[in-house]
Structure formats: C-alpha cells, structure tokens
Amino acid sequence: MAWLVCQCTVQHTDRHQQRSQQRSAVARLESLNLPAAETVDRLNGGASLFWKDMRQFLAFLEQKGDLVTIKKPVSTDFEVAAYIRKSSDVEGPCFVFDDIAGYPGWRVAGAMYAAPRRILDGLSVSIEEATRHYLKAIQNPMSWQVVETGACKEIIVTGDDVSLSDVPIVRHSEKDGKYITAGVQVARDPDTGVHGLGMHRMELFGERRLGLWAPGERRIGRARVKQEERGQRLEIAVVIGPDPCTTLASCARVPHDQEKYEIASALLGEPLKLVRCETIDVLVPADAECIIEGYIEPNDRSSESPFGEFPGCYGGRMEVPVMTVTAITHRRDPIYQTVLTGFPVTEDHLLNWIPMNAVIYEDAKRISPGVIDVTVRGNYVYDTVIKMRKRHETEPWNVMSAVLAGNAQAKYCVVVDEDVNIYDDREVNWAVSTRVQPATDVHIFPVMVGAPLDPSAPLIRQTSKMGMDATKPLSADPLRYEKVLVPGADEVTWE
C-alpha cells in the first residue's frame, strides 16, 4: 500500500511537471508570433514545430534556458572556441557572444549544435523518431520557393568594398589557421543544374580569398572538378547562419541528382524561401544571416594551415582550391555562426549524427528486415551500433558486412538485441561485455575502403574493419542474458 501511495505521488508530480512544461512551450511558441490555433495544433501532435530562420531557433533555445548570452568582449582567437569546447564536453548551452573584439556590429553564435538535444530540437523530434523523420524527408522532398529579396540582403557589399577582414572568422584549435567552419557551400552542378550543398572547411587567405577543402566525391568538389576540366570557373556561395533544417539537409548523404533544398523544405514542412545572389547565378536561403559570393578559377590553389579535424587529430596542410569573393551580403545586425570540430564530441560530429544514421539504416535495413534502429557514436563516423530482432543465428554478420562496406564507410559495427538502448553507451558496452566471445563473435575485415582522415590507415582511405555480434544466441536460456532491472527506478524523483 505504501508503494502504491508513493507511485501515485510520483505520477501526480509527473503530470504537474508535464502541464508546467506545456505552459512553458505555449509561451515560447507565442513569443515567436505563431497563430494560436497553430500553436495548439503543434503541441497536440499536429505539424511539427519548425524554425524558419536561425534567430527563431535561438529565441526558442533562450526561452528554454538552453542559451547563454556572453556580454563581455571576447576574441575570435581561441576564446570563442574555448567556450564551445567546454560546452561540448559537458553538453552545456548554446552561446551568443554580443561583443566580439575588433568586429563592431557583429555577434557570434557558437555551440548551437553541441548537444544532441539541440539537434533534436532543430528537427522538433524525439531521439527515437529522428532517423526515420530524416529519411522521410529524403524520400518525400518538397519544392522550394524563389522570392525577390530577403533578410540576407539588408546590407550588400560588392566590388572594392568587399573585405573578409570585416567578418569575425574564428580561430579554433591551437595550431589552426582562421577557418569558416559553419558555412554551407552552394554551387550548381554544371551538367544537371542541381544545387550542391555541403559543409566544408574554408581558410581565410586574404581580403577576398578563401581556401576550400571539398573532396572530389562530394557535390561541391565534383562540380569544381567538372568546371576545371572545362577550363571554366565555378560560381559558389557560402551561407552562414541558415535555419536548422537547411544546415542538417546540407549534410544528407544522397545521390548527386537529388536537390538538398527539397530535403530542407520537407524537414521544414513548407517551401524553403530562396533568393538569387547579387553577383552569381546561385540560389541561397533568403533569411540566412550572411552570404559570401564568389567563384573558383581553374587551377587557383594555395596551401592550407593545419586544422583540428573530426578524428581529434590535425588535418589540413594541403593544396586547396581558392574562392575569390565578389560580394558579401548580410542582415543589419548579423550573427556569425561558427562550429567547432576536433576531439570528439563536438558540433561537427553531432551535425553528422542523424544524416549518417539515415545512411546506415538504409544499408542495414536493405539486408535484414529485422533491423529496428541504428546510431553512430564515438567520432560519429567510425563507430556504428545496430539494434535488430534476429531470426537466424548468423544474420548479424550479414548486417555488419553491409554497414561496414556501405556508404557511411564505418570502421566498427556492433549489433545488439532489441532490449539494448543503443543511445546509452553503458548498455552497448554491457552487451559487448556479456554477449560477445572474441574467438567466435568478432570478425575482422582485413582491408576495405574507409572514411577519410584516419591517422592509423596505412594508405589513404584503406583500412581494416571490425564487426561484433553482441546478440544473444537464439538457443540460449533467456534468463542467462536478461538485463537486471529494479522496478520503479525510472519513476522515482526527489525534486
């Protein structure tokens, strides 16, 4: 009886907290000037809450208590990055820096995607829904809308007035140069006209020059290679501070003939508004914070500085194509967005989380209908976990082979049963500890094509790989492998 009274008290407390959270959500939605009916519909499971530009998303994070404004002067040399690094390490808040030393009129946003919850907030989904929600947008694209102008054109700078030294480009890691890291590059494929979107590092080389490292198999890199083979320049725009859906759509691993702007529209739930650039024939999000326009001439190259890359080691030091800047347009009070990469986990890793999950899910599901869910972890490229309901004893081997050979280019793959929470490393490690025999459940693939930037690879993109079957034998005594639980532990609260 005492336990029942306690349980009722906990449930009452939970209902009270839920009502309080809903009231707070209503207030946040109303603060964004959404119609009342639309607000209620979204809270009651109707259309998802979406963010039409970065500022709406920042306003939501502030109302939620997940954004901190830094008012003291802050330097773009390491100091901005230090805040982001600390927040990444503790899954702390997003930051807006109001006073950027040497850059009057600019603010900087950082750590916007430095915690998994903010990736989910950007998509307005739960962790269990995220991968399939993203796949649904890929499979059901929506057209965009071209408009005459937008907030990104409130200030237009062209010709001799263009100067990248006016933009607060951040220096992140100890040995880095100054790199644009949150820019979404946009260029048209010269054969298909499809807009290529991607996020690639760009080093500041001069007042009107930016380096661009975009591999030839990616859209921007492929478009550049095609134009270089023709002896023609590639027109390119760099979008800084778009809405979350455009940012996450730019990371999608989809065929080159699929428009990523249509994926962004599908994630957004309505046509994405695009506007034409001032000096080049490229469409960009109308309500972005800043657009850098320009072109890449054939064979124009320069040497990069080091750059702290996603494996947690330094990349860079390559000869890279150079973009010549022809225009910079931005809002009247622009917010420059920067993203930290480097030692896992950072924003760069998390931005690839859901897009990479979508690729892995398709590769795994194609092999086995028993696949339930997937995720990447570690540096969010090399290490994958698959949850499945196996029907045949060796079925996990087929799944891990497909994933390790698939488009994600993962290095490790662990397959677990449906009773394991793949988003909790403790549970995955528990499954490996209790359900894997190294002599029989671990398979080494001697050499396969791997992900880039692996310092241990003997040759570029050539690596051995490993799969682990951490599922229970089908013939085993169920009790032997059952997870030990304490009833009611998830319902207890002392706040």
C-alpha positions as CSV (number, residue, x, y, z in Angstrom):
1,M,0.0,0.0,0.0
2,A,2.8,2.4,0.9
3,W,4.4,1.7,-2.6
4,L,1.0,2.5,-4.3
5,V,0.8,5.8,-2.4
6,C,4.3,6.6,-3.4
7,Q,3.7,5.7,-7.0
8,C,0.5,7.9,-7.2
9,T,2.5,10.8,-5.8
10,V,5.2,10.4,-8.4
11,Q,2.6,10.1,-11.2
12,H,0.9,13.3,-9.9
13,T,4.3,15.1,-9.8
14,D,5.0,14.0,-13.4
15,R,1.6,15.2,-14.6
16,H,2.2,18.5,-12.8
17,Q,5.6,18.8,-14.5
18,Q,4.1,17.9,-17.9
19,R,1.5,20.6,-17.5
20,S,4.2,23.1,-16.5
21,Q,6.3,22.2,-19.5
22,Q,3.4,22.5,-21.8
23,R,2.6,26.0,-20.4
24,S,6.2,27.0,-21.0
25,A,6.1,25.6,-24.5
26,V,3.0,27.6,-25.3
27,A,4.7,30.7,-24.0
28,R,7.8,30.0,-26.2
29,L,5.6,29.4,-29.3
30,E,3.6,32.6,-28.6
31,S,6.8,34.6,-28.3
32,L,7.6,33.6,-31.9
33,N,4.2,35.1,-33.0
34,L,2.8,31.9,-34.3
35,P,-1.1,31.8,-34.6
36,A,-2.8,30.4,-31.5
37,A,-4.5,27.6,-33.4
38,E,-1.2,26.6,-35.0
39,T,0.4,26.6,-31.5
40,V,-2.2,24.3,-30.0
41,D,-2.1,22.0,-33.1
42,R,1.6,21.5,-32.8
43,L,1.5,20.9,-29.0
44,N,-1.2,18.3,-29.5
45,G,0.7,16.3,-32.1
46,G,-0.1,18.1,-35.2
47,A,2.5,19.6,-37.6
48,S,6.0,19.8,-36.0
49,L,7.4,23.0,-34.7
50,F,9.9,24.3,-37.2
51,W,12.2,27.3,-37.3
52,K,12.1,29.5,-40.4
53,D,15.5,31.1,-39.6
54,M,18.3,30.8,-37.1
55,R,17.0,33.6,-35.0
56,Q,13.7,31.8,-34.3
57,F,15.7,28.8,-33.2
58,L,18.0,30.9,-30.9
59,A,14.9,32.5,-29.4
60,F,13.4,29.1,-28.6
61,L,16.7,28.0,-27.0
62,E,16.8,31.1,-24.9
63,Q,13.2,30.6,-23.7
64,K,14.0,27.0,-22.9
65,G,17.0,28.1,-20.8
66,D,19.5,26.4,-23.3
67,L,21.2,29.6,-24.5
68,V,23.6,31.9,-22.6
69,T,24.5,35.4,-23.8
70,I,28.1,36.5,-23.2
71,K,28.2,40.3,-22.9
72,K,31.9,40.8,-22.1
73,P,34.4,41.4,-25.0
74,V,35.5,38.0,-26.5
75,S,38.3,37.4,-29.0
76,T,37.9,35.3,-32.2
77,D,41.4,33.8,-31.5
78,F,40.6,30.7,-29.4
79,E,38.4,32.5,-26.8
80,V,35.1,31.8,-28.6
81,A,36.2,28.3,-29.3
82,A,37.1,27.8,-25.6
83,Y,33.5,28.4,-24.6
84,I,32.3,26.0,-27.3
85,R,34.8,23.3,-26.3
86,K,33.7,23.5,-22.6
87,S,30.1,23.3,-23.5
88,S,30.7,20.4,-25.8
89,D,32.4,18.5,-23.1
90,V,29.6,18.9,-20.6
91,E,26.6,19.1,-23.0
92,G,26.2,22.6,-21.9
93,P,24.3,25.6,-23.5
94,C,24.5,27.4,-26.8
95,F,26.2,30.8,-26.7
96,V,25.6,34.1,-28.4
97,F,28.6,36.5,-28.0
98,D,27.4,40.1,-28.0
99,D,30.8,41.8,-28.0
100,I,33.4,40.5,-30.5
101,A,36.7,42.3,-30.1
102,G,37.6,44.1,-33.3
103,Y,34.3,43.4,-35.1
104,P,31.8,46.1,-34.2
105,G,28.2,45.3,-35.2
106,W,28.7,41.6,-35.3
107,R,27.7,38.9,-32.9
108,V,28.8,35.3,-32.9
109,A,26.7,32.1,-32.2
110,G,28.5,29.0,-31.1
111,A,27.8,25.6,-29.7
112,M,24.4,25.7,-31.3
113,Y,24.5,22.0,-32.1
114,A,27.0,21.0,-29.4
115,A,24.5,18.8,-27.5
116,P,22.3,16.0,-29.0
117,R,19.1,17.6,-27.6
118,R,19.6,20.7,-29.7
119,I,19.9,18.6,-32.9
120,L,16.6,17.1,-31.9
121,D,15.1,20.5,-31.1
122,G,16.3,21.7,-34.5
123,L,14.3,18.9,-36.1
124,S,11.5,19.0,-33.5
125,V,11.6,15.3,-33.0
126,S,12.4,12.7,-30.3
127,I,15.6,10.7,-30.4
128,E,13.6,7.6,-31.4
129,E,11.9,9.4,-34.3
130,A,14.9,11.3,-35.6
131,T,16.4,8.9,-38.1
132,R,13.1,7.9,-39.7
133,H,11.9,11.5,-39.7
134,Y,15.1,12.5,-41.7
135,L,14.7,9.5,-44.1
136,K,11.0,10.5,-44.7
137,A,12.2,14.0,-45.8
138,I,14.7,12.4,-48.2
139,Q,12.1,10.1,-49.6
140,N,9.3,12.8,-49.8
141,P,11.1,16.0,-51.0
142,M,9.2,19.3,-51.2
143,S,9.8,22.2,-53.7
144,W,11.3,25.5,-52.6
145,Q,10.1,29.0,-53.4
146,V,12.1,31.7,-55.0
147,V,11.4,35.2,-53.6
148,E,12.6,38.7,-54.7
149,T,14.6,39.5,-51.6
150,G,15.2,38.5,-48.0
151,A,16.8,39.5,-44.7
152,C,20.2,38.2,-46.0
153,K,20.3,41.2,-48.4
154,E,19.7,44.0,-45.9
155,I,23.3,45.0,-46.4
156,I,25.0,44.5,-49.7
157,V,28.8,44.9,-50.2
158,T,30.3,44.4,-53.6
159,G,33.4,45.4,-55.7
160,D,36.4,47.0,-54.0
161,D,34.5,47.4,-50.7
162,V,34.5,43.6,-50.1
163,S,36.7,42.6,-47.2
164,L,36.7,39.3,-45.4
165,S,38.6,41.1,-42.5
166,D,35.3,42.6,-41.6
167,V,33.8,39.2,-40.9
168,P,34.6,37.6,-37.4
169,I,36.1,34.3,-38.7
170,V,37.2,32.3,-35.7
171,R,40.5,30.5,-34.9
172,H,39.5,27.3,-33.1
173,S,42.3,24.9,-32.2
174,E,45.9,25.5,-31.1
175,K,47.6,25.1,-34.4
176,D,44.7,26.2,-36.7
177,G,44.6,29.0,-39.2
178,K,41.4,31.0,-39.3
179,Y,38.6,28.8,-40.8
180,I,35.0,29.3,-41.7
181,T,33.5,26.0,-40.3
182,A,29.7,26.5,-40.3
183,G,29.4,27.8,-43.8
184,V,27.0,25.8,-46.1
185,Q,28.6,26.0,-49.6
186,V,26.2,26.1,-52.6
187,A,27.1,25.6,-56.2
188,R,25.3,24.3,-59.2
189,D,26.3,21.1,-61.0
190,P,27.3,22.2,-64.5
191,D,25.7,19.2,-66.1
192,T,22.4,18.9,-64.2
193,G,21.9,22.3,-62.7
194,V,21.2,20.7,-59.3
195,H,22.3,22.8,-56.3
196,G,25.1,21.1,-54.5
197,L,25.1,21.8,-50.7
198,G,27.8,20.8,-48.3
199,M,29.7,21.9,-45.2
200,H,33.4,22.1,-45.8
201,R,36.3,24.0,-44.1
202,M,37.4,27.3,-45.7
203,E,40.6,29.0,-44.6
204,L,41.0,32.8,-44.7
205,F,43.8,33.5,-47.2
206,G,43.2,37.2,-47.8
207,E,40.8,40.1,-48.0
208,R,38.9,38.4,-50.9
209,R,40.3,34.9,-50.9
210,L,39.1,31.7,-49.1
211,G,40.5,28.2,-49.4
212,L,38.1,25.3,-49.9
213,W,38.7,21.7,-49.0
214,A,35.8,19.8,-50.6
215,P,36.7,16.2,-51.7
216,G,36.0,15.3,-55.4
217,E,33.4,12.7,-54.5
218,R,31.3,15.3,-52.7
219,R,28.9,17.6,-54.6
220,I,30.9,20.9,-54.3
221,G,34.2,19.1,-55.1
222,R,32.7,17.3,-58.1
223,A,31.2,20.5,-59.5
224,R,34.5,22.2,-59.2
225,V,36.4,19.3,-60.9
226,K,33.9,19.3,-63.8
227,Q,34.3,23.1,-64.3
228,E,38.1,22.8,-64.1
229,E,38.2,20.1,-66.7
230,R,36.2,22.5,-69.0
231,G,38.6,25.3,-68.1
232,Q,35.8,27.3,-66.6
233,R,35.3,28.9,-63.2
234,L,32.8,27.6,-60.6
235,E,30.4,30.1,-59.1
236,I,29.9,29.4,-55.4
237,A,28.1,30.9,-52.4
238,V,28.8,30.4,-48.7
239,V,25.7,30.5,-46.5
240,I,26.4,31.5,-42.9
241,G,23.6,31.2,-40.3
242,P,20.8,29.4,-42.1
243,D,17.8,27.8,-40.4
244,P,18.5,24.3,-38.7
245,C,16.7,22.4,-41.5
246,T,18.9,23.8,-44.2
247,T,22.0,23.1,-42.1
248,L,21.0,19.5,-41.5
249,A,19.8,18.9,-45.0
250,S,23.2,20.0,-46.3
251,C,24.8,17.0,-44.5
252,A,22.5,14.5,-46.2
253,R,24.2,11.5,-48.0
254,V,22.0,11.3,-51.1
255,P,22.6,10.9,-54.8
256,H,24.1,13.9,-56.6
257,D,21.0,14.4,-58.7
258,Q,18.7,15.0,-55.7
259,E,18.1,18.5,-54.6
260,K,19.1,19.1,-50.9
261,Y,17.0,22.3,-50.8
262,E,14.0,20.0,-51.4
263,I,15.0,17.9,-48.4
264,A,15.3,21.1,-46.3
265,S,11.8,22.1,-47.4
266,A,10.5,18.7,-46.4
267,L,12.1,18.9,-43.0
268,L,10.8,22.5,-42.6
269,G,7.3,21.4,-43.5
270,E,6.8,24.2,-46.1
271,P,8.7,25.5,-49.1
272,L,12.1,27.0,-48.2
273,K,12.4,30.6,-49.4
274,L,15.4,31.2,-51.6
275,V,16.8,34.3,-53.2
276,R,19.2,34.9,-56.1
277,C,22.7,36.1,-55.3
278,E,23.9,39.5,-56.3
279,T,26.9,38.6,-58.5
280,I,26.5,34.9,-59.3
281,D,23.7,32.6,-60.6
282,V,23.1,30.7,-57.3
283,L,20.1,30.5,-55.1
284,V,20.6,30.8,-51.3
285,P,18.2,30.9,-48.2
286,A,16.6,34.3,-48.1
287,D,16.7,34.6,-44.3
288,A,20.2,33.5,-43.6
289,E,22.5,35.7,-41.6
290,C,25.2,36.2,-44.2
291,I,26.1,35.2,-47.7
292,I,29.6,35.2,-49.2
293,E,29.5,35.1,-53.0
294,G,32.3,34.3,-55.4
295,Y,34.0,31.9,-57.8
296,I,36.8,29.4,-58.1
297,E,39.1,29.7,-61.1
298,P,40.6,26.6,-62.6
299,N,44.0,25.6,-61.0
300,D,43.9,28.5,-58.5
301,R,45.5,26.8,-55.4
302,S,47.1,27.7,-52.1
303,S,48.5,25.8,-49.1
304,E,46.3,25.3,-46.0
305,S,47.4,25.7,-42.4
306,P,46.8,22.8,-40.0
307,F,43.1,22.2,-39.0
308,G,41.8,20.3,-36.0
309,E,39.7,17.6,-37.6
310,F,36.9,15.3,-36.6
311,P,39.0,12.3,-35.6
312,G,40.6,14.5,-32.9
313,C,43.8,14.9,-34.8
314,Y,45.1,17.6,-37.2
315,G,44.3,17.6,-40.9
316,G,45.0,20.4,-43.4
317,R,48.3,21.3,-45.0
318,M,47.0,20.5,-48.4
319,E,47.0,22.4,-51.7
320,V,43.4,23.5,-52.0
321,P,41.3,25.5,-54.5
322,V,40.8,29.2,-53.8
323,M,37.5,31.1,-53.9
324,T,37.7,34.7,-55.0
325,V,35.0,36.7,-53.2
326,T,32.8,39.1,-55.2
327,A,30.1,40.1,-52.7
328,I,29.2,39.9,-49.0
329,T,25.5,40.4,-48.1
330,H,24.1,40.1,-44.6
331,R,21.5,41.3,-42.1
332,R,21.8,44.7,-40.5
333,D,22.8,43.2,-37.1
334,P,24.4,40.0,-38.4
335,I,25.2,36.9,-36.3
336,Y,28.2,34.9,-37.5
337,Q,27.8,31.2,-36.8
338,T,30.8,29.1,-36.1
339,V,31.1,25.3,-35.5
340,L,33.9,23.6,-33.5
341,T,35.4,20.3,-34.7
342,G,38.3,18.4,-33.2
343,F,38.5,16.0,-30.3
344,P,35.1,14.1,-30.1
345,V,32.4,15.1,-29.3
346,T,31.8,18.5,-31.0
347,E,29.2,20.2,-33.1
348,D,30.8,18.8,-36.2
349,H,30.3,15.3,-35.1
350,L,26.7,15.9,-34.0
351,L,25.7,17.6,-37.2
352,N,26.6,14.3,-39.0
353,W,24.8,12.2,-36.4
354,I,21.3,11.9,-37.9
355,P,22.3,12.1,-41.6
356,M,24.9,9.3,-41.0
357,N,22.2,7.3,-39.1
358,A,19.9,7.6,-42.2
359,V,22.6,6.1,-44.5
360,I,23.4,3.3,-42.1
361,Y,19.7,2.5,-41.5
362,E,19.1,2.1,-45.2
363,D,22.3,-0.1,-45.7
364,A,21.3,-2.3,-42.8
365,K,17.6,-2.5,-43.5
366,R,18.2,-3.5,-47.1
367,I,20.0,-6.6,-45.8
368,S,17.6,-7.5,-42.9
369,P,14.0,-6.6,-42.2
370,G,14.8,-7.3,-38.5
371,V,16.7,-4.0,-38.2
372,I,15.0,-1.7,-35.7
373,D,17.2,1.3,-35.2
374,V,20.8,2.4,-35.7
375,T,23.2,5.1,-34.5
376,V,26.7,6.3,-34.8
377,R,28.8,7.2,-31.7
378,G,32.5,7.9,-30.9
379,N,33.5,10.4,-33.5
380,Y,30.1,9.8,-35.3
381,V,31.8,8.4,-38.4
382,Y,33.9,5.3,-37.5
383,D,31.7,3.6,-34.9
384,T,28.2,2.3,-35.5
385,V,25.6,0.3,-33.4
386,I,22.7,-1.6,-34.9
387,K,19.6,-2.8,-33.0
388,M,17.8,-5.8,-34.5
389,R,15.5,-8.7,-33.9
390,K,17.4,-11.5,-35.4
391,R,15.7,-14.6,-36.9
392,H,18.8,-16.6,-37.9
393,E,21.9,-17.1,-35.8
394,T,24.3,-15.6,-38.4
395,E,22.0,-12.7,-39.5
396,P,24.1,-10.1,-37.6
397,W,27.1,-11.0,-39.8
398,N,25.2,-10.0,-43.0
399,V,24.1,-6.7,-41.4
400,M,27.6,-5.7,-40.2
401,S,29.1,-6.6,-43.5
402,A,26.6,-4.4,-45.3
403,V,27.2,-1.5,-42.9
404,L,31.0,-1.7,-43.0
405,A,31.0,-1.9,-46.8
406,G,28.3,0.7,-47.2
407,N,28.1,4.4,-48.0
408,A,28.8,5.5,-44.4
409,Q,32.3,3.9,-44.6
410,A,32.2,3.0,-40.9
411,K,35.2,1.3,-39.3
412,Y,33.4,-0.6,-36.4
413,C,30.0,-2.1,-36.2
414,V,28.3,-3.6,-33.1
415,V,25.0,-5.5,-33.5
416,V,22.8,-5.8,-30.4
417,D,19.4,-7.1,-29.4
418,E,16.2,-5.1,-29.1
419,D,16.5,-5.0,-25.3
420,V,19.6,-2.7,-25.6
421,N,19.3,1.1,-25.6
422,I,21.7,2.0,-28.4
423,Y,21.7,5.6,-27.4
424,D,23.3,4.7,-24.0
425,D,26.9,3.7,-24.2
426,R,26.7,1.9,-20.9
427,E,24.1,-0.5,-22.3
428,V,26.0,-1.1,-25.5
429,N,29.2,-1.8,-23.6
430,W,27.3,-4.1,-21.3
431,A,26.0,-6.1,-24.3
432,V,29.6,-6.3,-25.6
433,S,30.9,-7.5,-22.2
434,T,28.2,-10.1,-21.6
435,R,27.2,-11.3,-25.1
436,V,30.5,-11.3,-27.1
437,Q,33.1,-14.1,-27.2
438,P,36.1,-12.7,-29.0
439,A,37.0,-16.0,-30.6
440,T,33.6,-16.5,-32.3
441,D,31.7,-13.2,-32.3
442,V,34.3,-10.8,-33.6
443,H,35.0,-10.6,-37.4
444,I,38.0,-8.7,-38.9
445,F,37.8,-7.4,-42.4
446,P,41.4,-7.2,-43.5
447,V,41.1,-4.2,-45.9
448,M,38.2,-2.1,-47.2
449,V,37.7,1.4,-48.3
450,G,37.4,3.5,-45.2
451,A,36.5,7.0,-44.0
452,P,38.9,9.9,-44.7
453,L,41.3,11.3,-42.1
454,D,42.0,8.1,-40.2
455,P,45.6,8.6,-38.9
456,S,46.0,4.8,-38.4
457,A,45.2,3.9,-42.0
458,P,48.3,2.6,-43.9
459,L,47.1,4.1,-47.1
460,I,44.6,6.9,-47.6
461,R,41.0,5.6,-47.2
462,Q,42.3,2.0,-46.9
463,T,41.7,0.3,-43.5
464,S,40.9,-2.9,-41.8
465,K,37.4,-3.1,-40.1
466,M,35.8,-4.9,-37.3
467,G,32.3,-6.2,-36.6
468,M,31.0,-7.6,-33.3
469,D,27.9,-9.7,-32.8
470,A,26.6,-8.7,-29.4
471,T,23.3,-10.5,-29.7
472,K,22.1,-13.4,-27.6
473,P,22.3,-16.9,-29.1
474,L,18.8,-17.9,-30.3
475,S,19.0,-21.2,-28.4
476,A,20.2,-19.7,-25.1
477,D,18.4,-19.8,-21.7
478,P,16.7,-16.3,-21.7
479,L,17.3,-15.8,-18.0
480,R,21.1,-16.1,-18.5
481,Y,21.2,-13.0,-20.7
482,E,18.3,-11.0,-19.2
483,K,19.1,-7.5,-18.1
484,V,18.8,-7.0,-14.3
485,L,16.3,-4.2,-13.5
486,V,14.9,-2.5,-10.4
487,P,11.1,-1.9,-10.8
488,G,10.1,1.7,-10.4
489,A,13.6,3.2,-10.6
490,D,12.6,5.3,-13.7
491,E,9.7,6.8,-11.8
492,V,11.4,8.0,-8.7
493,T,12.0,11.7,-8.2
494,W,13.2,13.7,-5.2
495,E,12.9,17.2,-6.7
